[in-house]
Amino acid sequence: MKPVIGIVPRSDFDKELNRSFTYFFEKDRRCFLDFDAVPYFITPIDNVDYYETSFNCYPLKNIEYINTILDNIDALYIPGGLKYSKFEFYILDEAIKRDMPILGVCLGAQMLSNYKKDYSLDTINTSINHLDRDKDYVHEVSISKDSILYNILLKDKITVNSLHRKCMSSNPLFNSVSYAPDGVLEAIEMKNKSFVLGLQWHPEMMYSYDNENKKIMEFFIKKALEYKINKKELIYE
């Protein structure tokens, strides 16, 4: 039995072609295949340009479609990227209501940090280069012992990669459980939910060479499989 991982898309604009596009990362697809899960790309179907259209300037008309997708996935993965949309926040809201396992990385973690509050991201101005694409390891993070992340790793410090310009701000719905040495917030966990984790770094890029980040991905897949089994049991009760 393989869990189905719903992956929200990202949007961008190609100046050379003068057109916007919606995309998914190949590294995400291959990551979940490596963990024996099924990657499922959640494609927006409302007739709007998800890159050019402002966040609150379009209605969500295809709610039934979105709920059908959520009925058929076992976890939600929110990837990094440049911009997120109203569509993704609706998916996130419904997934949280279902207590579905959720993992957000980089921009996905920043999206989680803005859930149910005014939009806010912190600007980074420190001695650490948090946008370093050339290094497998960039900086250390400390991890609160009173956290799911610590229970996964059994370590209060690990070293991570870093590929972001902005960073998360605190949210009262979440516990802040990890920080970089310069005080940048690196991980959040939603209170009173089984598994909603936001990581400012990229475990989906590190699992092949780093055991700690492999454990994070394994735990996410484990929670997805548990959700799938429990959902099936509820259907056939």
N, C-alpha and C positions, 0 to 999 in steps of 0.2 A: 504494500500500500504506500503510494507516494503522495505527500502533501502538495497542494497546488499553491504557489506563491504568486499573489497578484502584485504586479509591478506598475506603478503609475508612470506616465511618460514625462518627457521634458520637451520644451519648445525653444526654438532659436530662429535666427534670421541670417540667411546667406546673402551678403551684400553683392557678391559677384553675380549671383543668379537673380537677385532682387526678389526673393521669395522666402517666406517663413516655412518651417517644417517642424514636425513632431517626431521625436526619436526615442530610442531606448539604447542603453549601453550594452555592447557585446560582452563586456566583462561581467555584467550582472547575469546575463543569460547563462554564460558558461559557469559562473560560480554556483548557481542553484542546480545545474545539471551535475556538477561535481559532487554535490551533497545529496544526490538521488532525489531531488525534488523537481516539480514541473513548473517552470517559469511561465506565467500567464500575463501577457501584456494587456493592460486595461486601456483601450483606445477611446478617447472622447468622441462622441457622435453629435453633439450640438453643433449647429452650423455657424461657428464663429472661428476667428483666427486666434488661437490660444497664445500666440506671442504678442500680437499687436493690440488685442483688446484689453482694456483696463480691467482690473480685478473685479470690480462690482458693476460692470457695464453690460452684463448679459444675463438672461435668466437661464436656469438649469431646467430644460424641458423634458429630458429623457431620464427622469428619476427611476422609472420602472426598470429600464435597462441597467442602471447602476446597481440597483438592489438585486437584480438577477445575477449580475457578476459577483456581487458579494456573497450570494447564496452558494456560489460554486467555487470559492477560493477558501483557503485554510489559514492564510496569513497575508499581511499587507507589508510590502517593502517600498519605502519611499527613498529614491536615490538622490545623489547629488545632482548638480546642474546649475543653471543660471537664474531660473524664474519658475515659481509655482503659480497655480491657477485656482480659481474658485471651485472648479471641478474637483480638484484634488482635495480641497478642504471638505467638500461634501462626502467624498469617499472616506476620508479620515474620520469624520464625525460618525458615520454609520458603522465603520469598523470598530470604533471605540464603544459605541452602544452595544455591540455584539460581544464585547470583550475578546475580540480577535487579537492574536499576537501581531505586534507591529514593530518593525525596525525601521528607523529613519537615520540616514547617514548624511553628513555634511549639510547640504541645503535641506535634505529631509529632516534632519535634526532641528535645524533652524525653523522649519515649518511647524514641527511639534512644539517648539518653544513659544510660538505665536498662536497656539490653539486657544480659542475663547478669550482672547485679549487683544488690545490694540497692537497693531503691527509695530514691532521694535526689534532691531538687531544692533548689536554693539559693534563699534568700529575698533579694529585692532591697531594699537600703536605701541609696540613693545620691541624688545631686542630679539625676540624669536621670529624667524621667518615662517609664518604659518601657511604660506603659499609656495611650497618647495616640491616641485614635481619630480625632481631628479634623485631624491633620496628615499630609500625604503623605510628608514627610520629618521624622524626629525626631532622629536622631543619626548620627554617623559610625561606621564600623567599620574596624578595621585588618585586613588579610588577609595571612597568611603567604605568602611567595613560594614556599615549598616545599609547594604544595597544588594540588589539582585546581581549586579555586575561583579561585585566582590565574591558572591557565592558561586558564580560561574568560574571565576579565575583563581580564587583563593590567594590573591595577591593584592597588595595595596598600592603597587606601582608597576606600570608597564611602559614600554616605549612604543610610540605610534608614528604613523605617517601624518602628513598635514597638507591639505590642498584647498585652503579657503581664504577669502578676503574679509568676510564678515564672520560674526560668531553669535551664538545664542545669547538671549537675555533670560533672566530668571522668570519663572511662571509659577504662581501659587498652586497650580494643579499638579506640579511635578516636583520631585525631589532632585536637587542638584547634587550629583554623586561623584563627579570627577572634574579636576582642574589641571591645567598646565601650570608649570612653575611661574609663569607671568600673570596668573590669575584668570586666564581665559577659560570659560566654562566649556568642558569637553564631553560631559555625559549627563543626561537627565532621564528619570524614570517616572512614569505617571503613577500617582497615588491611587490606591484602591483598585488597581487593575492587575491582571495576572502577568502580562508582559507587554509593556509599551516603552521602548527604549530608544533614545536618541543619542547618537554618537557623532561628534564633530569630525572624527577621523573615518577611515575607510577600511573596515575589516574585510569587506568583499574583495579588496585588492591585496590584502596581506595574508590571507588564510593559507596560501600555498607555501609560504616561507616562515610563518610566525605561528607558534602553537597556541598562544593566548587568543589571537584573533580567530584561529580555527575553532577554538572552543566556543567563542561567541556565536559564530555561524552555526555550529552544531547545535547549540542550545536553542537558537531561533527555529531551526528545522524541527527539533524535538517538540517544541511548543506548538508548532504548526500541525504536526502529526497528532498530538494529543487533542487539539481542537477538532481535527478531522474525525477522529474516533468518537469523541463526545457528541459531535454533531450527528454522526450516523446513528449512534445509540438513541438520541432524542427522536430522530425520525421514525425509528422502528419500535419505539416503546408502545 
